[in-house]
Amino acid sequence: MLIEYAFQNFRSFADRTTLSMKAGAQTTLNNNLIRRDHKRYLPSAVIYGPNASGKSNIIMSLSLMREIILQGGIDGNAPELTELEICPFAYNAASKPMGFDIAFENGGRCFQYALMIEVEPFSSREKRRIVSEMLAMSNGKRLVSLFMRDERKVSFQRTKPVFDDMLGGNEKLLNELEERINKNLDPTRLFLTNAFKSIINSEIADAVIGFFRDQLFVVSDFTLKSTNLMFSMEKLPGADFVAWNRMLDVFVKSADFGPQKIMFRSKKTDDAHTAPMHLVSLYDVGGKQVMLPADIMESRGTIKLVDFAIPFVERFAKGGVFVIDEFDSAIHPELVKGIIALFNDPNVNKEGAQLVFTTHNPIYLNNKIFRRDQILFVEKDHESYRSVLYSLADFGSADVRNDQNYLINYFKGNYGALPYIDFAGLLKQPSGEEKP
């Protein structure tokens, strides 16, 4: 479960920006909550803003952090990181580090992991280094630091009882390892995924890495390269595709896509365990079943929803976070509202699954769908080119009441994050030119 995510100096966001899933003090829509250890968190959030305001940059930054952790560093030769350009805010007067800071729960424990990297704007991939790195873990009452990394030096914290989880609390051995590790610290490799995992505590490292690999799904233009991105025997060994297809059949009928069946089929290969899965559509024609590629027969919206169906269901079964850029693109808003309702329903969402998505559709600006703290806005200053993120709850209950019409007030300009539109100049005759 995502608790809070912060980043800085990434694309249009120069300053530290925080996406919080901590619930505010609002007392209405109390069902729209995840409750853990007497604390309240949000099961969903929607992000609004004009084109080019920076909405997608929030998703991209989280996607980048995920890929850095899964790759184990910021080496410019890492295959995935060649696809994800590391672009800091380009208008800083001086070079500043890019930062990522995330707090989450996994396996009943809370973690905080922070990372700062240094890159030059528009520079080659070779000019990268890790400036700092930090990992903290809950000891049952509060977060306590496990290690701190500053430039090329790592130091371990001796706070009990967390220290007991590292090398059995053997301080002499830990001191020796500290010295040895600092002599061989690679400025482009993460300490968490390398030396900490292999030498200090693989169980704690696996819990952190596992959150990014198995619990956090980020879908944007960076990550969505083709349809059916989630499905292959290689990525999901031992997956029950019979059950998946049964689930898809129910999903297709529930969403009223049409008379056809949509299911996953594998292409025959020498190794059945690495056979990629493809979506196909099955039609009854003259009493015979005809199989055709789904990406030819089905709409983009249908493909998109079907592609997400299994991961969504798995999140409800296992928990996790789904972060999607323009989730409702090509999808009817009533279908999206139905999916949002599932995340917001504690009787369905028993494992604390979360959905965060960007959109331009104002239909979700509704006090019956979202709490004020679930509605976020992104706005870019046209003089400084800096994006800012804020929530409807930031306006205060006196300015935004729970019974107000959020949609109407948004288009009145009460919340900002509206585009300024003036196409008149496009049609004006340039001065000094004669008409043909």
One Martini backbone bead per residue (centre of mass of N, CA, C, O) as a GRO file, in nm:
protein
  436
    1MET     BB    1   0.096   0.037   0.023
    2LEU     BB    2   0.048   0.367  -0.031
    3ILE     BB    3   0.133   0.664   0.148
    4GLU     BB    4   0.396   0.820   0.011
    5TYR     BB    5   0.503   1.061  -0.249
    6ALA     BB    6   0.822   1.206  -0.348
    7PHE     BB    7   0.953   1.479  -0.558
    8GLN     BB    8   1.238   1.624  -0.753
    9ASN     BB    9   1.366   1.750  -1.027
   10PHE     BB   10   1.126   1.679  -1.257
   11ARG     BB   11   1.094   1.833  -1.513
   12SER     BB   12   0.831   2.047  -1.414
   13PHE     BB   13   0.951   1.970  -1.122
   14ALA     BB   14   1.141   2.144  -0.892
   15ASP     BB   15   0.995   2.091  -0.640
   16ARG     BB   16   0.881   1.948  -0.380
   17THR     BB   17   0.651   1.671  -0.428
   18THR     BB   18   0.330   1.549  -0.292
   19LEU     BB   19   0.180   1.223  -0.278
   20SER     BB   20  -0.099   1.162  -0.078
   21MET     BB   21  -0.270   0.875   0.105
   22LYS     BB   22  -0.361   1.045   0.333
   23ALA     BB   23  -0.612   1.111   0.531
   24GLY     BB   24  -0.820   1.336   0.629
   25ALA     BB   25  -1.080   1.495   0.830
   26GLN     BB   26  -1.300   1.396   0.678
   27THR     BB   27  -1.640   1.255   0.739
   28THR     BB   28  -1.716   1.198   0.467
   29LEU     BB   29  -1.685   0.915   0.301
   30ASN     BB   30  -1.580   0.667   0.500
   31ASN     BB   31  -1.554   0.433   0.286
   32ASN     BB   32  -1.306   0.598   0.150
   33LEU     BB   33  -1.117   0.372   0.316
   34ILE     BB   34  -0.809   0.277   0.475
   35ARG     BB   35  -0.749   0.064   0.754
   36ARG     BB   36  -0.444   0.105   0.969
   37ASP     BB   37  -0.363   0.121   1.277
   38HIS     BB   38  -0.557   0.381   1.319
   39LYS     BB   39  -0.533   0.448   1.015
   40ARG     BB   40  -0.582   0.662   0.716
   41TYR     BB   41  -0.651   0.577   0.372
   42LEU     BB   42  -0.641   0.592   0.025
   43PRO     BB   43  -0.782   0.410  -0.254
   44SER     BB   44  -0.801   0.688  -0.422
   45ALA     BB   45  -0.705   0.900  -0.715
   46VAL     BB   46  -0.736   1.218  -0.888
   47ILE     BB   47  -0.593   1.391  -1.180
   48TYR     BB   48  -0.581   1.732  -1.272
   49GLY     BB   49  -0.525   1.910  -1.590
   50PRO     BB   50  -0.379   2.050  -1.825
   51ASN     BB   51  -0.210   2.056  -2.085
   52ALA     BB   52   0.124   2.057  -1.987
   53SER     BB   53   0.124   2.067  -1.658
   54GLY     BB   54   0.232   1.753  -1.529
   55LYS     BB   55   0.080   1.485  -1.480
   56SER     BB   56   0.267   1.273  -1.623
   57ASN     BB   57   0.525   1.333  -1.450
   58ILE     BB   58   0.437   1.185  -1.202
   59ILE     BB   59   0.425   0.904  -1.330
   60MET     BB   60   0.714   0.902  -1.445
   61SER     BB   61   0.871   0.926  -1.178
   62LEU     BB   62   0.769   0.657  -1.060
   63SER     BB   63   0.868   0.483  -1.293
   64LEU     BB   64   1.165   0.554  -1.259
   65MET     BB   65   1.208   0.454  -0.973
   66ARG     BB   66   1.131   0.164  -1.029
   67GLU     BB   67   1.354   0.107  -1.245
   68ILE     BB   68   1.600   0.166  -1.072
   69ILE     BB   69   1.548  -0.058  -0.864
   70LEU     BB   70   1.525  -0.301  -1.068
   71GLN     BB   71   1.822  -0.231  -1.188
   72GLY     BB   72   2.020  -0.115  -0.941
   73GLY     BB   73   2.043   0.172  -1.101
   74ILE     BB   74   2.210   0.442  -1.327
   75ASP     BB   75   2.310   0.302  -1.559
   76GLY     BB   76   2.326   0.386  -1.896
   77ASN     BB   77   2.319   0.062  -1.991
   78ALA     BB   78   2.049   0.013  -1.901
   79PRO     BB   79   1.787  -0.095  -2.078
   80GLU     BB   80   1.542   0.063  -1.940
   81LEU     BB   81   1.696   0.349  -1.906
   82THR     BB   82   1.700   0.414  -2.214
   83GLU     BB   83   1.381   0.469  -2.216
   84LEU     BB   84   1.423   0.645  -1.949
   85GLU     BB   85   1.446   0.960  -1.922
   86ILE     BB   86   1.663   1.171  -1.732
   87CYS     BB   87   1.482   1.470  -1.650
   88PRO     BB   88   1.538   1.759  -1.539
   89PHE     BB   89   1.498   2.064  -1.451
   90ALA     BB   90   1.586   2.311  -1.699
   91TYR     BB   91   1.559   2.612  -1.517
   92ASN     BB   92   1.797   2.597  -1.350
   93ALA     BB   93   2.075   2.771  -1.259
   94ALA     BB   94   2.153   2.506  -1.110
   95SER     BB   95   2.260   2.214  -1.023
   96LYS     BB   96   2.036   1.948  -0.920
   97PRO     BB   97   1.903   1.708  -0.756
   98MET     BB   98   1.727   1.412  -0.785
   99GLY     BB   99   1.419   1.311  -0.617
  100PHE     BB  100   1.314   1.023  -0.406
  101ASP     BB  101   1.016   0.948  -0.193
  102ILE     BB  102   0.897   0.655  -0.010
  103ALA     BB  103   0.593   0.530   0.141
  104PHE     BB  104   0.518   0.194   0.271
  105GLU     BB  105   0.338  -0.117   0.260
  106ASN     BB  106   0.470  -0.454   0.345
  107GLY     BB  107   0.384  -0.723   0.522
  108GLY     BB  108   0.305  -0.525   0.780
  109ARG     BB  109   0.525  -0.310   0.691
  110CYS     BB  110   0.703  -0.010   0.718
  111PHE     BB  111   0.846   0.211   0.467
  112GLN     BB  112   1.148   0.407   0.376
  113TYR     BB  113   1.260   0.545   0.057
  114ALA     BB  114   1.557   0.722  -0.052
  115LEU     BB  115   1.661   0.925  -0.347
  116MET     BB  116   1.960   1.071  -0.498
  117ILE     BB  117   2.040   1.230  -0.810
  118GLU     BB  118   2.289   1.311  -1.064
  119VAL     BB  119   2.216   1.527  -1.342
  120GLU     BB  120   2.236   1.652  -1.657
  121PRO     BB  121   2.093   1.845  -1.870
  122PHE     BB  122   2.098   1.680  -2.165
  123SER     BB  123   2.290   1.455  -2.112
  124SER     BB  124   2.472   1.204  -2.082
  125ARG     BB  125   2.463   0.885  -1.930
  126GLU     BB  126   2.748   0.916  -1.777
  127LYS     BB  127   2.629   1.169  -1.598
  128ARG     BB  128   2.608   0.983  -1.314
  129ARG     BB  129   2.489   0.993  -0.961
  130ILE     BB  130   2.481   0.908  -0.626
  131VAL     BB  131   2.409   1.107  -0.347
  132SER     BB  132   2.164   0.945  -0.199
  133GLU     BB  133   2.056   0.709   0.069
  134MET     BB  134   1.753   0.555   0.223
  135LEU     BB  135   1.649   0.339   0.507
  136ALA     BB  136   1.332   0.260   0.660
  137MET     BB  137   1.174   0.103   0.958
  138SER     BB  138   0.946  -0.040   1.139
  139ASN     BB  139   0.920  -0.111   1.510
  140GLY     BB  140   0.584  -0.056   1.562
  141LYS     BB  141   0.589   0.280   1.609
  142ARG     BB  142   0.842   0.366   1.421
  143LEU     BB  143   1.069   0.504   1.219
  144VAL     BB  144   1.386   0.351   1.143
  145SER     BB  145   1.704   0.355   1.062
  146LEU     BB  146   1.936   0.158   0.870
  147PHE     BB  147   2.048   0.358   0.634
  148MET     BB  148   2.314   0.578   0.513
  149ARG     BB  149   2.381   0.781   0.217
  150ASP     BB  150   2.684   0.975   0.135
  151GLU     BB  151   2.782   0.955  -0.147
  152ARG     BB  152   3.056   0.725  -0.064
  153LYS     BB  153   2.888   0.676   0.217
  154VAL     BB  154   2.811   0.422   0.458
  155SER     BB  155   2.566   0.396   0.729
  156PHE     BB  156   2.472   0.238   1.023
  157GLN     BB  157   2.214   0.174   1.234
  158ARG     BB  158   2.176   0.099   1.605
  159THR     BB  159   1.872   0.056   1.630
  160LYS     BB  160   1.652  -0.070   1.841
  161PRO     BB  161   1.546  -0.377   1.698
  162VAL     BB  162   1.660  -0.352   1.404
  163PHE     BB  163   1.961  -0.429   1.442
  164ASP     BB  164   1.895  -0.738   1.496
  165ASP     BB  165   1.828  -0.789   1.177
  166MET     BB  166   2.143  -0.722   1.147
  167LEU     BB  167   2.361  -0.964   1.197
  168GLY     BB  168   2.249  -1.006   1.494
  169GLY     BB  169   2.393  -0.742   1.623
  170ASN     BB  170   2.691  -0.735   1.505
  171GLU     BB  171   2.902  -0.473   1.534
  172LYS     BB  172   3.179  -0.565   1.437
  173LEU     BB  173   3.086  -0.673   1.163
  174LEU     BB  174   2.954  -0.407   1.068
  175ASN     BB  175   3.212  -0.237   1.068
  176GLU     BB  176   3.366  -0.404   0.860
  177LEU     BB  177   3.158  -0.373   0.631
  178GLU     BB  178   3.157  -0.072   0.607
  179GLU     BB  179   3.455  -0.044   0.517
  180ARG     BB  180   3.439  -0.231   0.267
  181ILE     BB  181   3.203  -0.095   0.116
  182ASN     BB  182   3.331   0.199   0.091
  183LYS     BB  183   3.568   0.099  -0.101
  184ASN     BB  184   3.328  -0.029  -0.328
  185LEU     BB  185   3.151   0.207  -0.408
  186ASP     BB  186   2.910   0.266  -0.647
  187PRO     BB  187   2.783   0.562  -0.796
  188THR     BB  188   2.551   0.383  -0.982
  189ARG     BB  189   2.474   0.198  -0.734
  190LEU     BB  190   2.269   0.043  -0.529
  191PHE     BB  191   2.272  -0.056  -0.205
  192LEU     BB  192   2.008  -0.210  -0.159
  193THR     BB  193   2.033  -0.417  -0.426
  194ASN     BB  194   2.318  -0.515  -0.329
  195ALA     BB  195   2.484  -0.523  -0.053
  196PHE     BB  196   2.241  -0.536   0.138
  197LYS     BB  197   2.118  -0.795   0.016
  198SER     BB  198   2.385  -0.987   0.011
  199ILE     BB  199   2.493  -0.912   0.325
  200ILE     BB  200   2.286  -0.800   0.542
  201ASN     BB  201   1.947  -0.808   0.427
  202SER     BB  202   1.739  -0.985   0.225
  203GLU     BB  203   1.453  -0.963   0.348
  204ILE     BB  204   1.425  -0.655   0.349
  205ALA     BB  205   1.500  -0.604   0.053
  206ASP     BB  206   1.271  -0.780  -0.067
  207ALA     BB  207   1.036  -0.609   0.047
  208VAL     BB  208   1.106  -0.356  -0.116
  209ILE     BB  209   1.138  -0.469  -0.404
  210GLY     BB  210   0.859  -0.617  -0.407
  211PHE     BB  211   0.685  -0.369  -0.422
  212PHE     BB  212   0.783  -0.272  -0.705
  213ARG     BB  213   0.736  -0.549  -0.857
  214ASP     BB  214   0.432  -0.657  -0.719
  215GLN     BB  215   0.264  -0.371  -0.616
  216LEU     BB  216   0.371  -0.174  -0.848
  217PHE     BB  217   0.176  -0.012  -1.107
  218VAL     BB  218   0.294   0.153  -1.405
  219VAL     BB  219   0.107   0.350  -1.650
  220SER     BB  220   0.253   0.470  -1.951
  221ASP     BB  221   0.425   0.575  -2.221
  222PHE     BB  222   0.679   0.427  -2.108
  223THR     BB  223   0.533   0.130  -2.043
  224LEU     BB  224   0.328   0.128  -2.293
  225LYS     BB  225   0.411  -0.059  -2.576
  226SER     BB  226   0.173  -0.274  -2.559
  227THR     BB  227  -0.031  -0.507  -2.563
  228ASN     BB  228  -0.030  -0.730  -2.309
  229LEU     BB  229   0.204  -0.647  -2.093
  230MET     BB  230   0.137  -0.860  -1.845
  231PHE     BB  231   0.155  -1.125  -2.048
  232SER     BB  232   0.354  -1.410  -1.949
  233MET     BB  233   0.519  -1.690  -1.865
  234GLU     BB  234   0.781  -1.548  -1.784
  235LYS     BB  235   0.650  -1.338  -1.575
  236LEU     BB  236   0.413  -1.580  -1.501
  237PRO     BB  237   0.472  -1.841  -1.350
  238GLY     BB  238   0.205  -2.062  -1.314
  239ALA     BB  239  -0.032  -1.953  -1.445
  240ASP     BB  240  -0.393  -1.941  -1.452
  241PHE     BB  241  -0.546  -1.930  -1.759
  242VAL     BB  242  -0.819  -2.052  -1.709
  243ALA     BB  243  -0.907  -1.853  -1.490
  244TRP     BB  244  -0.861  -1.598  -1.651
  245ASN     BB  245  -1.066  -1.662  -1.881
  246ARG     BB  246  -1.308  -1.679  -1.693
  247MET     BB  247  -1.283  -1.387  -1.596
  248LEU     BB  248  -1.304  -1.248  -1.872
  249ASP     BB  249  -1.587  -1.344  -1.942
  250VAL     BB  250  -1.725  -1.190  -1.713
  251PHE     BB  251  -1.618  -0.909  -1.785
  252VAL     BB  252  -1.736  -0.880  -2.071
  253LYS     BB  253  -2.034  -0.912  -1.982
  254SER     BB  254  -2.039  -0.680  -1.768
  255ALA     BB  255  -1.937  -0.456  -1.993
  256ASP     BB  256  -2.080  -0.490  -2.268
  257PHE     BB  257  -1.906  -0.567  -2.549
  258GLY     BB  258  -2.050  -0.838  -2.650
  259PRO     BB  259  -2.075  -1.165  -2.800
  260GLN     BB  260  -1.794  -1.212  -2.755
  261LYS     BB  261  -1.486  -1.364  -2.694
  262ILE     BB  262  -1.217  -1.305  -2.459
  263MET     BB  263  -0.875  -1.431  -2.481
  264PHE     BB  264  -0.605  -1.627  -2.395
  265ARG     BB  265  -0.322  -1.707  -2.607
  266SER     BB  266  -0.071  -1.916  -2.714
  267LYS     BB  267   0.225  -1.951  -2.866
  268LYS     BB  268   0.393  -2.182  -3.018
  269THR     BB  269   0.671  -2.339  -2.857
  270ASP     BB  270   0.937  -2.507  -2.731
  271ASP     BB  271   0.868  -2.321  -2.474
  272ALA     BB  272   0.591  -2.304  -2.273
  273HIS     BB  273   0.711  -2.103  -2.041
  274THR     BB  274   0.765  -1.861  -2.289
  275ALA     BB  275   0.484  -1.802  -2.389
  276PRO     BB  276   0.321  -1.569  -2.533
  277MET     BB  277   0.046  -1.365  -2.477
  278HIS     BB  278  -0.277  -1.338  -2.648
  279LEU     BB  279  -0.534  -1.169  -2.780
  280VAL     BB  280  -0.864  -1.302  -2.848
  281SER     BB  281  -1.141  -1.342  -3.071
  282LEU     BB  282  -1.466  -1.501  -3.041
  283TYR     BB  283  -1.677  -1.625  -3.307
  284ASP     BB  284  -2.004  -1.700  -3.422
  285VAL     BB  285  -2.009  -1.859  -3.752
  286GLY     BB  286  -2.227  -2.071  -3.864
  287GLY     BB  287  -2.148  -2.264  -3.603
  288LYS     BB  288  -1.862  -2.138  -3.598
  289GLN     BB  289  -1.540  -2.083  -3.469
  290VAL     BB  290  -1.376  -1.765  -3.466
  291MET     BB  291  -1.032  -1.659  -3.473
  292LEU     BB  292  -0.912  -1.335  -3.368
  293PRO     BB  293  -0.743  -1.064  -3.331
  294ALA     BB  294  -0.813  -0.824  -3.097
  295ASP     BB  295  -0.654  -0.571  -3.224
  296ILE     BB  296  -0.859  -0.582  -3.475
  297MET     BB  297  -1.164  -0.620  -3.348
  298GLU     BB  298  -1.105  -0.420  -3.119
  299SER     BB  299  -1.107  -0.170  -2.927
  300ARG     BB  300  -0.901   0.023  -2.746
  301GLY     BB  301  -1.073   0.016  -2.484
  302THR     BB  302  -1.109  -0.289  -2.463
  303ILE     BB  303  -0.813  -0.368  -2.454
  304LYS     BB  304  -0.741  -0.203  -2.206
  305LEU     BB  305  -0.937  -0.335  -2.003
  306VAL     BB  306  -0.852  -0.629  -2.042
  307ASP     BB  307  -0.552  -0.583  -1.967
  308PHE     BB  308  -0.647  -0.491  -1.660
  309ALA     BB  309  -0.823  -0.709  -1.528
  310ILE     BB  310  -0.623  -0.898  -1.382
  311PRO     BB  311  -0.460  -0.693  -1.212
  312PHE     BB  312  -0.703  -0.593  -1.059
  313VAL     BB  313  -0.788  -0.859  -0.927
  314GLU     BB  314  -0.512  -0.906  -0.787
  315ARG     BB  315  -0.526  -0.654  -0.606
  316PHE     BB  316  -0.778  -0.750  -0.445
  317ALA     BB  317  -0.626  -1.015  -0.341
  318LYS     BB  318  -0.317  -0.867  -0.261
  319GLY     BB  319  -0.272  -0.592  -0.335
  320GLY     BB  320  -0.192  -0.257  -0.431
  321VAL     BB  321  -0.075  -0.042  -0.706
  322PHE     BB  322  -0.246   0.173  -0.946
  323VAL     BB  323  -0.082   0.367  -1.203
  324ILE     BB  324  -0.253   0.592  -1.437
  325ASP     BB  325  -0.241   0.731  -1.749
  326GLU     BB  326  -0.523   0.795  -1.880
  327PHE     BB  327  -0.738   0.569  -1.813
  328ASP     BB  328  -1.012   0.687  -1.977
  329SER     BB  329  -0.902   0.638  -2.244
  330ALA     BB  330  -1.147   0.499  -2.448
  331ILE     BB  331  -1.342   0.502  -2.191
  332HIS     BB  332  -1.618   0.477  -2.036
  333PRO     BB  333  -1.715   0.643  -1.752
  334GLU     BB  334  -1.896   0.417  -1.627
  335LEU     BB  335  -1.671   0.209  -1.607
  336VAL     BB  336  -1.485   0.375  -1.428
  337LYS     BB  337  -1.684   0.415  -1.194
  338GLY     BB  338  -1.702   0.110  -1.131
  339ILE     BB  339  -1.402   0.079  -1.052
  340ILE     BB  340  -1.386   0.293  -0.832
  341ALA     BB  341  -1.602   0.161  -0.648
  342LEU     BB  342  -1.428  -0.086  -0.575
  343PHE     BB  343  -1.198   0.068  -0.428
  344ASN     BB  344  -1.409   0.227  -0.226
  345ASP     BB  345  -1.494  -0.066  -0.128
  346PRO     BB  346  -1.438  -0.244   0.165
  347ASN     BB  347  -1.594  -0.515   0.085
  348VAL     BB  348  -1.398  -0.558  -0.164
  349ASN     BB  349  -1.137  -0.390  -0.053
  350LYS     BB  350  -0.961  -0.580   0.174
  351GLU     BB  351  -0.635  -0.524   0.077
  352GLY     BB  352  -0.578  -0.219  -0.015
  353ALA     BB  353  -0.626  -0.116  -0.286
  354GLN     BB  354  -0.496   0.111  -0.547
  355LEU     BB  355  -0.594   0.422  -0.728
  356VAL     BB  356  -0.415   0.617  -0.980
  357PHE     BB  357  -0.526   0.897  -1.190
  358THR     BB  358  -0.554   1.053  -1.495
  359THR     BB  359  -0.752   1.339  -1.628
  360HIS     BB  360  -1.018   1.530  -1.823
  361ASN     BB  361  -1.272   1.423  -1.686
  362PRO     BB  362  -1.528   1.585  -1.489
  363ILE     BB  363  -1.725   1.355  -1.376
  364TYR     BB  364  -1.543   1.298  -1.102
  365LEU     BB  365  -1.649   1.577  -0.987
  366ASN     BB  366  -1.774   1.416  -0.710
  367ASN     BB  367  -1.914   1.387  -0.383
  368LYS     BB  368  -1.999   1.068  -0.442
  369ILE     BB  369  -1.699   0.960  -0.522
  370PHE     BB  370  -1.517   1.190  -0.385
  371ARG     BB  371  -1.308   1.321  -0.191
  372ARG     BB  372  -1.119   1.594  -0.148
  373ASP     BB  373  -0.839   1.423  -0.106
  374GLN     BB  374  -0.888   1.269  -0.401
  375ILE     BB  375  -0.854   1.555  -0.536
  376LEU     BB  376  -0.635   1.662  -0.796
  377PHE     BB  377  -0.397   1.924  -0.897
  378VAL     BB  378  -0.241   2.070  -1.193
  379GLU     BB  379  -0.005   2.348  -1.222
  380LYS     BB  380   0.141   2.594  -1.444
  381ASP     BB  381   0.381   2.828  -1.456
  382HIS     BB  382   0.441   3.063  -1.724
  383GLU     BB  383   0.716   3.186  -1.605
  384SER     BB  384   0.872   2.927  -1.455
  385TYR     BB  385   0.762   2.626  -1.544
  386ARG     BB  386   0.614   2.529  -1.284
  387SER     BB  387   0.487   2.267  -1.107
  388VAL     BB  388   0.181   2.194  -0.919
  389LEU     BB  389   0.045   2.020  -0.630
  390TYR     BB  390  -0.306   1.976  -0.537
  391SER     BB  391  -0.588   1.978  -0.330
  392LEU     BB  392  -0.913   2.028  -0.242
  393ALA     BB  393  -0.844   2.029   0.070
  394ASP     BB  394  -0.651   2.289   0.065
  395PHE     BB  395  -0.895   2.504   0.078
  396GLY     BB  396  -1.096   2.415   0.271
  397SER     BB  397  -1.412   2.389   0.420
  398ALA     BB  398  -1.503   2.689   0.372
  399ASP     BB  399  -1.453   2.681   0.046
  400VAL     BB  400  -1.510   2.352   0.049
  401ARG     BB  401  -1.782   2.175   0.042
  402ASN     BB  402  -1.936   1.865   0.041
  403ASP     BB  403  -2.212   1.992  -0.117
  404GLN     BB  404  -2.073   2.074  -0.362
  405ASN     BB  405  -2.015   2.160  -0.702
  406TYR     BB  406  -1.723   2.079  -0.842
  407LEU     BB  407  -1.758   2.110  -1.147
  408ILE     BB  408  -1.862   2.401  -1.163
  409ASN     BB  409  -1.629   2.532  -0.997
  410TYR     BB  410  -1.404   2.453  -1.188
  411PHE     BB  411  -1.522   2.616  -1.445
  412LYS     BB  412  -1.501   2.891  -1.278
  413GLY     BB  413  -1.196   2.877  -1.138
  414ASN     BB  414  -1.170   2.798  -0.820
  415TYR     BB  415  -0.914   2.567  -0.863
  416GLY     BB  416  -0.792   2.578  -1.119
  417ALA     BB  417  -0.643   2.397  -1.372
  418LEU     BB  418  -0.694   2.573  -1.635
  419PRO     BB  419  -0.717   2.648  -1.950
  420TYR     BB  420  -0.596   2.883  -2.182
  421ILE     BB  421  -0.813   3.004  -2.441
  422ASP     BB  422  -0.688   3.135  -2.777
  423PHE     BB  423  -0.771   3.112  -3.127
  424ALA     BB  424  -0.794   3.388  -3.272
  425GLY     BB  425  -0.497   3.430  -3.376
  426LEU     BB  426  -0.507   3.205  -3.596
  427LEU     BB  427  -0.722   3.395  -3.784
  428LYS     BB  428  -0.540   3.622  -3.812
  429GLN     BB  429  -0.404   3.871  -3.996
  430PRO     BB  430  -0.114   3.957  -4.077
  431SER     BB  431   0.062   4.226  -4.061
  432GLY     BB  432   0.140   4.357  -4.388
  433GLU     BB  433  -0.059   4.162  -4.535
  434GLU     BB  434  -0.202   4.044  -4.815
  435LYS     BB  435  -0.458   3.936  -4.965
  436PRO     BB  436  -0.514   3.701  -5.222
   0.00000   0.00000   0.00000
